[in-house]
Amino acid sequence: MKRLTLLMVPALALAAALAVLNGCGGGGNVNEVKIGANLEKSGKSGEWGQDSERGITLAFEEINAKPEQKIKLRAIFEDNKSEAGASKNAMKKLVTQDGVIAVIGCVGSNRTIAAADVAKEEKVPLMTHASTNVTIVKNGGEYVSRICFDDNFQGAVMARFARRSLKAATAVSIVAKGNSYSEGLCESFKKVFTDEGGKIVEELAYQEGTKDFKTLVTQIKQINPAVIWVPGYHNEVALIIKQAREGGLQAPFLGADGWDNPELFTLCGPAIKGNFLSNHFDPGDPNPKVQEFVKKFKARFNNITPTAMGALAYDAAYAMADAASRAKALTPEGMKDAINSIKDLHGVCGTITMSPEREVVKEAVVLETEETQFKYKETIKP
């Protein structure tokens, strides 16, 4: 079914059409609205998409179970296969065929950039829960928002941690070529590390999908930096660190939320110990709100511990519910205005208040890698 062109439909007809489009039932005052989720359920980032799906599912089940909940939310999940082209197609399907009034997603920045083009074109709001590349919201216009911090903040966090906590004077930066997430983080780290008095002594690169990093390790050993900044995804980061330790390189590696995956420990083994990353969430945080969420998540999903992606998606689902409850109309336009005015929504990963630029301000946690898990190190405020 094609999405209705709202401006051409009279008000009463519009209300009736949207009731059909969104599956609104005739029982009492309870309406059902469709919220799309454009996620990496398969492919190289499949673990993150699956955890995001779990977070959204748990949140909507909780919200819909509340007796006072008049608007029932139904998630429509589409798999973008961890590919930008598939993400654009998934977004198109959610909007033009499934009739959703807003979309959550994606995890990877490249995929969200592709989906944002469709959001802008079709005038349907897209809220990314986990993509941190700074250009996404700026280029997406009023239909694109973000509920996590961006790479300017995340890169700055780790640059300050390197200089102030680790007292590192020199760094090598390693970028995943063509990955907007990795490229943006390398830019922000370099700026702040340099401003803080440090020196980037070399900028190296690799292609995504690389398995053999021995040449890269040899280059780094010759440079002998105090720290190594590698803001990539866990599958390649694990191999880089493992091969670096096998090659006798002992400097600590620093990274970002792209490391947050249980496979990091499996792929890297004991060599992962003693490195650091920034993240949105720590499942070991004693905050009662965090511990309540972790308990519910594990009870619902066979004792799986949520990653930051699951926690952020859970918060995004509650943000969608908040917007739906305040929207003047359950239409894409109504949801867009309600999303862009979210204020003081207390989530598992911090408080969500949309700025005029459709961004949020949050703290970041720095985690240290032990042999089989992450350990809290410190919190860094904006």
C-alpha positions as CSV (number, residue, x, y, z in Angstrom):
1,M,0.0,0.0,0.0
2,K,1.4,3.4,-0.9
3,R,1.6,5.9,1.9
4,L,-1.1,8.5,1.7
5,T,-0.3,12.0,0.6
6,L,-1.6,13.9,3.6
7,L,-2.1,17.3,2.2
8,M,-4.6,16.0,-0.4
9,V,-6.9,14.2,2.1
10,P,-9.7,16.1,4.0
11,A,-9.4,16.0,7.8
12,L,-12.2,13.5,8.4
13,A,-11.2,11.3,5.6
14,L,-7.6,11.5,6.7
15,A,-8.5,10.3,10.2
16,A,-10.4,7.3,8.8
17,A,-7.7,6.5,6.3
18,L,-5.0,6.6,9.0
19,A,-7.2,4.3,11.2
20,V,-7.1,1.7,8.5
21,L,-3.5,2.3,7.6
22,N,-2.3,1.9,11.1
23,G,-4.5,-1.0,12.0
24,C,-6.6,0.9,14.6
25,G,-9.2,-1.3,16.0
26,G,-12.8,-0.5,16.8
27,G,-12.6,-1.7,20.4
28,G,-13.0,1.2,22.8
29,N,-10.3,3.9,22.7
30,V,-7.4,1.6,22.1
31,N,-5.6,2.3,18.8
32,E,-2.7,0.3,17.3
33,V,0.0,2.2,15.6
34,K,2.9,0.8,13.6
35,I,6.4,1.8,14.4
36,G,9.1,0.6,12.0
37,A,12.5,-0.8,13.0
38,N,15.2,-0.8,10.4
39,L,17.9,-3.1,11.9
40,E,21.0,-5.1,11.1
41,K,19.4,-8.5,11.9
42,S,21.9,-10.3,9.7
43,G,25.3,-9.6,8.2
44,K,28.4,-8.4,9.9
45,S,26.5,-6.3,12.5
46,G,23.8,-8.9,13.0
47,E,24.4,-9.2,16.8
48,W,23.7,-5.5,17.3
49,G,20.5,-5.6,15.3
50,Q,19.3,-8.7,17.1
51,D,20.0,-7.1,20.5
52,S,18.2,-3.9,19.3
53,E,15.2,-6.0,18.3
54,R,15.2,-7.5,21.8
55,G,15.3,-4.1,23.4
56,I,12.4,-2.8,21.3
57,T,10.3,-5.9,21.8
58,L,10.7,-5.8,25.6
59,A,9.8,-2.1,25.8
60,F,6.7,-2.4,23.6
61,E,5.5,-5.4,25.7
62,E,5.9,-3.4,28.9
63,I,4.2,-0.4,27.4
64,N,1.3,-2.3,25.9
65,A,0.7,-4.2,29.1
66,K,-0.1,-1.1,31.1
67,P,-3.8,-0.9,31.8
68,E,-3.8,2.9,31.2
69,Q,-2.1,2.5,27.8
70,K,-4.6,3.6,25.2
71,I,-2.3,3.6,22.2
72,K,-1.0,0.1,21.4
73,L,2.4,0.0,19.7
74,R,3.3,-2.6,17.1
75,A,6.9,-2.9,15.9
76,I,7.4,-3.8,12.2
77,F,11.0,-5.2,11.9
78,E,13.0,-5.1,8.6
79,D,16.4,-6.6,8.1
80,N,18.9,-4.2,6.4
81,K,21.5,-7.1,6.3
82,S,24.2,-4.7,7.5
83,E,24.3,-3.0,4.1
84,A,23.6,0.6,3.1
85,G,21.6,-0.3,0.0
86,A,19.4,-2.8,1.8
87,S,18.9,-0.2,4.5
88,K,17.4,2.2,2.0
89,N,15.2,-0.5,0.6
90,A,14.1,-1.6,4.1
91,M,13.2,2.0,5.0
92,K,11.2,2.4,1.7
93,K,9.2,-0.8,2.5
94,L,8.4,0.2,6.0
95,V,7.1,3.6,4.8
96,T,5.4,2.8,1.5
97,Q,4.1,-0.8,2.1
98,D,3.9,-1.3,5.9
99,G,2.5,2.1,6.6
100,V,4.5,2.9,9.7
101,I,4.3,6.4,11.2
102,A,7.9,6.5,12.5
103,V,11.0,4.4,12.4
104,I,13.8,3.4,14.8
105,G,17.2,2.6,13.4
106,C,19.8,1.8,12.3
107,V,22.8,0.8,14.3
108,G,25.6,1.4,11.8
109,S,26.1,5.0,10.6
110,N,26.4,4.1,6.9
111,R,23.1,2.3,7.1
112,T,21.4,5.2,8.9
113,I,22.7,7.7,6.4
114,A,21.0,5.7,3.6
115,A,17.8,5.4,5.6
116,A,17.8,9.1,6.4
117,D,17.7,10.0,2.7
118,V,14.3,8.1,2.5
119,A,13.1,9.7,5.7
120,K,13.7,13.1,4.3
121,E,12.2,12.2,0.9
122,E,9.1,10.5,2.3
123,K,8.6,12.9,5.3
124,V,8.5,10.1,7.9
125,P,10.5,10.5,11.1
126,L,13.6,8.3,11.6
127,M,15.1,8.1,15.1
128,T,18.5,6.5,15.3
129,H,19.2,4.9,18.7
130,A,22.8,4.0,18.1
131,S,24.4,5.7,15.0
132,T,27.0,8.3,16.1
133,N,28.3,9.9,12.9
134,V,27.9,13.6,13.2
135,T,26.5,14.2,9.7
136,I,23.4,12.0,10.1
137,V,21.1,14.5,11.9
138,K,22.6,17.6,10.4
139,N,22.0,16.3,6.8
140,G,18.7,14.6,7.6
141,G,16.7,17.7,8.4
142,E,13.7,17.8,10.7
143,Y,12.7,14.2,10.1
144,V,15.9,12.7,11.5
145,S,16.8,12.6,15.2
146,R,19.2,10.8,17.5
147,I,18.9,9.6,21.1
148,C,22.6,8.7,21.7
149,F,25.6,11.0,21.8
150,D,27.6,11.6,18.6
151,D,31.1,10.9,17.5
152,N,32.3,14.5,18.2
153,F,31.6,13.7,21.9
154,Q,32.7,10.1,21.9
155,G,36.0,10.8,20.2
156,A,36.6,13.7,22.6
157,V,35.9,11.5,25.6
158,M,38.6,9.0,24.6
159,A,41.1,11.7,23.6
160,R,40.7,13.3,27.1
161,F,40.9,9.9,28.7
162,A,44.1,9.1,26.9
163,R,45.7,12.4,27.9
164,R,44.4,12.9,31.4
165,S,43.9,9.4,32.7
166,L,46.6,7.4,30.8
167,K,49.0,10.4,30.4
168,A,49.6,9.4,26.8
169,A,51.7,11.9,24.8
170,T,51.6,10.1,21.5
171,A,49.1,8.0,19.6
172,V,48.7,6.1,16.3
173,S,45.2,6.4,14.8
174,I,43.8,3.5,12.7
175,V,40.8,4.1,10.5
176,A,38.5,1.6,8.7
177,K,38.6,3.2,5.2
178,G,35.1,4.1,3.8
179,N,33.4,3.6,7.1
180,S,31.7,6.9,8.1
181,Y,31.6,5.8,11.8
182,S,35.3,5.1,12.0
183,E,36.3,8.1,9.9
184,G,34.3,10.5,12.0
185,L,35.7,9.2,15.2
186,C,39.3,9.5,14.0
187,E,38.7,13.1,13.1
188,S,37.2,14.0,16.5
189,F,39.9,12.1,18.5
190,K,42.7,13.7,16.5
191,K,41.3,17.2,17.1
192,V,40.9,16.9,20.9
193,F,44.0,14.8,21.5
194,T,46.1,17.5,19.7
195,D,44.3,20.3,21.5
196,E,45.1,18.5,24.8
197,G,48.8,18.6,24.0
198,G,49.2,15.1,22.5
199,K,50.6,14.2,19.1
200,I,49.2,11.8,16.5
201,V,52.4,10.4,15.2
202,E,50.9,8.3,12.4
203,E,47.5,7.7,10.7
204,L,47.0,4.2,9.3
205,A,44.1,2.5,7.6
206,Y,42.7,-0.9,6.7
207,Q,39.9,-2.2,4.5
208,E,36.8,-3.7,6.2
209,G,36.9,-7.4,5.9
210,T,40.7,-7.6,6.3
211,K,41.9,-10.7,8.3
212,D,45.7,-10.3,8.3
213,F,47.0,-7.2,10.1
214,K,50.6,-8.3,10.6
215,T,52.0,-5.5,8.3
216,L,49.9,-3.0,10.2
217,V,51.3,-4.3,13.5
218,T,54.9,-4.1,12.2
219,Q,54.4,-0.4,11.3
220,I,53.0,0.4,14.7
221,K,55.9,-1.4,16.5
222,Q,58.4,0.8,14.6
223,I,56.5,3.9,15.7
224,N,56.1,2.8,19.3
225,P,53.2,5.1,20.4
226,A,51.9,5.4,23.9
227,V,48.3,4.4,22.8
228,I,46.6,3.1,19.7
229,W,43.2,4.6,18.6
230,V,41.2,2.1,16.6
231,P,37.5,3.0,16.4
232,G,36.3,0.1,14.3
233,Y,33.8,-2.7,14.8
234,H,34.5,-5.6,17.1
235,N,35.2,-8.3,14.5
236,E,38.2,-6.5,13.0
237,V,39.3,-4.8,16.2
238,A,39.6,-8.2,17.9
239,L,41.9,-9.5,15.2
240,I,44.1,-6.3,15.2
241,I,44.6,-6.5,19.0
242,K,45.2,-10.3,19.0
243,Q,47.8,-10.1,16.2
244,A,49.4,-7.0,17.9
245,R,49.9,-8.9,21.1
246,E,51.3,-11.9,19.3
247,G,53.7,-9.5,17.6
248,G,55.0,-8.2,20.9
249,L,53.1,-4.8,20.8
250,Q,52.0,-3.9,24.3
251,A,50.6,-0.4,24.1
252,P,46.9,-0.1,25.1
253,F,44.3,0.1,22.4
254,L,41.5,2.6,22.7
255,G,38.1,2.3,21.0
256,A,34.5,3.3,21.0
257,D,31.0,1.7,21.2
258,G,31.7,-0.4,18.0
259,W,33.7,-2.7,20.3
260,D,30.6,-3.6,22.4
261,N,29.9,-7.1,21.4
262,P,30.5,-10.4,23.3
263,E,32.3,-11.8,20.2
264,L,35.1,-9.3,20.9
265,F,36.3,-11.6,23.8
266,T,35.8,-14.8,21.8
267,L,37.7,-13.6,18.8
268,C,40.5,-11.9,20.7
269,G,40.9,-14.3,23.6
270,P,43.1,-13.2,26.7
271,A,44.9,-10.6,24.5
272,I,41.9,-8.3,24.9
273,K,42.8,-7.6,28.5
274,G,43.9,-4.1,29.4
275,N,42.3,-1.9,26.7
276,F,39.7,0.8,26.9
277,L,36.5,2.0,25.1
278,S,33.8,4.5,25.5
279,N,30.2,3.3,25.6
280,H,26.6,4.5,26.3
281,F,25.8,1.9,28.9
282,D,27.3,-0.5,31.4
283,P,25.2,-3.5,32.5
284,G,27.2,-3.6,35.7
285,D,26.2,0.0,36.6
286,P,24.6,-0.2,40.1
287,N,22.0,2.4,39.2
288,P,18.6,0.8,40.1
289,K,17.1,1.7,36.8
290,V,19.9,0.0,34.9
291,Q,19.8,-3.1,37.1
292,E,16.0,-3.4,36.8
293,F,16.4,-3.3,33.0
294,V,19.1,-5.9,32.9
295,K,17.1,-8.2,35.2
296,K,14.0,-7.9,33.0
297,F,16.0,-8.3,29.8
298,K,17.8,-11.5,31.0
299,A,14.5,-12.9,32.2
300,R,12.8,-12.3,28.9
301,F,15.6,-13.4,26.6
302,N,17.2,-16.6,28.0
303,N,19.7,-14.9,30.3
304,I,21.3,-12.8,27.6
305,T,23.0,-9.7,29.0
306,P,22.0,-6.6,27.0
307,T,24.6,-4.7,25.1
308,A,24.4,-0.9,24.7
309,M,22.5,-1.5,21.5
310,G,19.7,-3.3,23.3
311,A,19.6,-0.7,26.0
312,L,19.5,2.2,23.5
313,A,16.8,0.5,21.4
314,Y,14.8,0.0,24.6
315,D,15.1,3.7,25.3
316,A,14.2,4.6,21.7
317,A,11.0,2.5,22.0
318,Y,10.0,4.4,25.1
319,A,10.8,7.6,23.3
320,M,8.4,6.6,20.5
321,A,5.7,5.8,23.1
322,D,6.2,9.2,24.7
323,A,5.9,10.9,21.3
324,A,2.8,8.9,20.4
325,S,1.1,9.9,23.6
326,R,1.7,13.6,23.0
327,A,1.3,13.7,19.2
328,K,-1.5,16.0,18.0
329,A,-2.2,13.4,15.3
330,L,-0.9,9.8,14.9
331,T,0.6,10.7,11.5
332,P,4.2,10.9,10.4
333,E,4.0,14.7,10.7
334,G,2.4,14.5,14.1
335,M,5.1,12.1,15.3
336,K,7.9,14.2,13.9
337,D,6.8,17.2,15.9
338,A,6.3,15.1,19.1
339,I,9.7,13.4,18.7
340,N,11.5,16.7,18.2
341,S,10.0,18.0,21.5
342,I,10.8,15.1,23.8
343,K,11.9,16.5,27.1
344,D,13.2,14.9,30.4
345,L,12.5,11.3,29.4
346,H,14.6,9.3,31.8
347,G,16.0,6.2,30.1
348,V,18.4,3.4,30.9
349,C,21.2,5.2,29.0
350,G,20.4,8.7,30.5
351,T,17.9,11.4,30.0
352,I,16.5,12.2,26.6
353,T,15.8,15.9,25.9
354,M,15.8,16.8,22.2
355,S,17.7,20.0,21.4
356,P,16.6,22.2,18.5
357,E,19.1,20.3,16.4
358,R,17.4,17.0,17.3
359,E,20.4,15.8,19.4
360,V,20.7,14.9,23.0
361,V,23.4,15.6,25.7
362,K,24.5,12.5,27.6
363,E,27.4,11.2,29.7
364,A,29.7,8.5,28.4
365,V,31.2,5.6,30.4
366,V,34.8,4.4,29.8
367,L,35.1,0.6,30.2
368,E,38.3,-1.5,30.5
369,T,38.5,-4.9,28.8
370,E,39.1,-7.8,31.1
371,E,39.7,-11.3,29.6
372,T,36.0,-12.2,29.3
373,Q,34.0,-9.0,30.1
374,F,34.0,-5.2,30.4
375,K,34.8,-3.4,33.7
376,Y,33.7,0.1,34.6
377,K,36.5,2.6,34.6
378,E,35.0,6.1,34.8
379,T,32.2,8.4,33.7
380,I,33.0,11.4,31.5
381,K,30.5,14.3,31.3
382,P,29.9,16.6,28.4
